[in-house]
Structures are given as structure tokens and as C-alpha cells.
Amino acid sequence: MSVEIFLGIMIFVLGLCVGSFINMALWRVENKKSFFKKQRSICDYCGKELRWTDNIPVISWILLKGKSQCCGKKLPILYPVVEITTGILFYLNFIYFRENFWLMLINLLISGLLVFEAAFDFQYMMLPDATAYALIILAGIKWILMGTSIFFLIYAVISALFIFILHKIKIRGQEAMGDGDILLAFFMGLFLGFPNIIVAFYVAFIVGAVIGGILMWFKKIGRMSPIPFGPFLILGTIIAYYWGENLLRILNL
């Protein structure tokens, strides 16, 4: 086994472990529990302390057949999805940016925060401001590190303004976008620049519309049911960052 393959596997495993931490962080942030007090992980349902063997990323979920070991309640599929997604993103960062350690490190941190934001919005229908500010700071560091054009800051402002306008639009008294989406859009513009920010919005709105249509078709939601849009913006960001130029060529734009 070559050193590069070994490092790639280690980065993927690291991503799985970070994904497991994200699953824990989701619950602690929502329930306002401290990250600094030494507390063992507990069951979401009965509150019993979990064994270390219950916290092995992905493997524990599979061995337990998606059920809590202590009380037999069904565990969310979100747990392994978060862990695997984080692992894949970490591996992608290694493949694309392994020649630039500092850029890869910043992108790993950004990837973890993006997965947290997407999962939190999906589960609790909101985007934490603190995470969005951290993403903006990291994008700013990347901007300085790469010597990026000042226009990226302009793209960030325009992106946030675009979502802000959508935020002010109300459909039957309901806001089309949340406050957290505005900060996320600012990050996207600063992180992606032009034209990738267009690709990100394009993917987000298309995928969001398709998923929403499918859910309505199967009567999982109603026409006015709120849908978290953060995960679609984050999906668009990831696709645009890695494959934006290829998509633009395919679409002849």
C-alpha cells in the first residue's frame, strides 16, 4: 500500500470520527449542553450512558441494526449519513488539496462546519449564527491565504443581499428564507466567488424544487409546509467548489 493511499484512508477515517463528533454536537447545541464539561455520551431516549462500543462511527449503527443498545428505540439514519458524508468530504479535500497543507486544513474545518450546519437545519429547522460566523472567518482566512481578488467580498455581499430579498418575501404570511440563510449566503460568495456562486444557487434551487416536489407528490409535506433550505445551499456550495467549472462547461455557460 502506497503512502498516499494510506493517508487517504486515514483522512477518511478521521472524517468518520469528526462526523461522530458532529452528531454529538448537534444534540448538545440544541439542548444547550457544555462542550467543556467532561460528560459521557448518553442515549437520546432513556438518558443512559453509552458504552464506547456504541460510538464507533457507522459500524456501531450497523451492528446495533439502527437501534439503541440500551432501550431498543430506533436511531436516526441521519447518524451514519452525517459520518459517511464527513468522511467523503475529508477524503475529497485530501485528493484535491494535499499539495497545500494549510488550504487543506482550512477546507477540512469548513467541511465539518458545513455538515454540522446542514444536519442542524435538517433536524431543527434553523442555522446557528455562531457556526455561520465561523464559516465566514475561515473563508476570510482562505481568501487572504490564497491572495484572492477583492471582488470575492463583493460577491459575498451580493449573495447575502439576494437571500435577504428572498427572506423579505412572504408567501401566505410565511417567510421564504430564514435569517441564517443570509449569513450562509455571505459565506458562499466569499468562499466560492464568481461564477461558482451562480452554480451553487442554481444547484440549490433546482434540487430544492425537485425534492420538495417529490415530497409533495408522496404527500409527505403540504404546499405550505416549511422545508429547511440550508442543506440545499450547502449541497450547492460543495458541488460548485469541486465541480463548478465542469458543470459550467456541460451547460455551455
Buried (B, 14 or more C-beta within 10 A) or exposed (E): EEEEEEEBEEBBBBBBBBBBBBBBBBEBBEEEEEEEEEEEBBBBEEEEEBEEEBBBBBEBBEEBEEEBBBEEEEBBEBBBBBBBBBBBBBBBBBEBBBEEEEBBEBBBBBBBBBBBBBBBBBBEEBBBEEBBEBBBEBBBBBBEEEEBEEEBBBBBEBBBBBBBEBBEEEEEEEBBBBBBBBBBBBBBBBBBBBBBBBBBBBBBBEBBEEBBEEBBEEEEBEEEEEBBBBBBBBBBBBBBBBBBEEBBEEEEE
